[in-house]
Amino acid sequence: MAKKKKKKSHPFLKHLEKIGFSNRLAVYVLFFLLIGLIGGFALAIYSIRADYLGALACWTVVFTPIGTATSIVLSRIVDKSKAENTVGGIKYDLALSEQEQKEEEPSIESPVI
């Protein structure tokens, strides 16, 4: 029988599987904004080469709301992460309780002979 090769996933994709939905959404939103910026730059280059002197309103109308939405979404994600990781937050309390459990566990030491 032939062995099936395991398909290696990219380390970045592995990392995306581990992070939460909000942080993954932030990565996707930033990637979409990056694509928009690259597309706008390419459109500007083509416009200059074609001696087009008008406004690129078609691109501006589409990506201005996306930039605004990006700033809103990212600020909310940062606020959510800050609330989770400060005193009284879910992740903070979980980490604190894990640390207290480690301190309470008796260490088993071998007697010195």
N, C-alpha and C positions, 0 to 999 in steps of 0.2 A: 504494500500500500504506500502511496505517496503521501508524505507528510505535508500538511498545509502550512504555508508560511504565515506567521502572524504579521498582520499589517501594522507597521510601526506608525503611531500617530505623532504628529508634530508636537514638540514640547509646549508650544504656545497653546495648542488646542487642548492638551492635557491640563494645563493650568486653568483654562476657561471652564473645564468641567468641574474643577474643585471650588471655584469662587461662587458666590451667591448670585442670585438673579439680578439684583440691583447693580452690582459691580460689573456683571457681564453686559447689562444694558448700557452702562456708561462706556464700556469699550466699544460696543457696536455703534453708539451714537457718535463717538469720536472718530471712528473709522468712516462712518457715513459723511461726517463733516470734512474729513481729510480728502475723501473722494471728490466732494463738491469743490473744495479749494483747488485741487489738481485740475479738475475739469474746467473751472473758471479761468485758471491760468492758461490752459491749453486753448480755450476759446479766445482769450485775449491775444495770444500769439497769432492764431489764425486770422483774427480780425486785423491785426497790424499788417500782416503779410498781404492781406487782400485789400489794403488801403481803406478799410471800413472805419469811418470816423464817428459813427453813431454810438448811442448807449447800448450796453448789453442788458437791456431791461428784462429780456426773457430769462436770463440766468439770475439776475438780481431778485426778481420777483419770487423765484422759486427758493433761493437759498437764504434770503433774509429771515423768513419765518423759521427756517430750520436752524439757523444760528441762534435765534432767540430761544427756541425750544431747547436747544442744546444747553444754553446757559441755565435755564430753569431746571432742567432734568439733573444736570450735574450738581447744581447747588443743593437740590433736595437729597441727592444720594450722599453728598458729603455730610449734610445735616443728619441723615439717618445713621450713617456710620459713626459720626461723633456721638450721637445719643446712645448707640449700642456699646461703645467702647469707653464711656466715661462712667463715673460712679452712678450706680443705679441702673446701668444698661445691662442687657441680657448677657452679652459676651464678657463684660467686665466681671459680673457676678459669678459667671461660670468659671472663669479663670481664677478668681479669688477663692472659690470653694475647692477647686482642684489643688491649688497651692496649700490651702489649709489641711486638706486630706494628706498630702505628702508630708507635711510637717508633723502630723499626728501619728503616722505609721511608725511603729517601733522598728528600729534598725536591728537586723540580726547580725551580730558581730561574733566572729569566732574567737574563742578564748585563746589568749596568748599563753603559750607553754614555755 
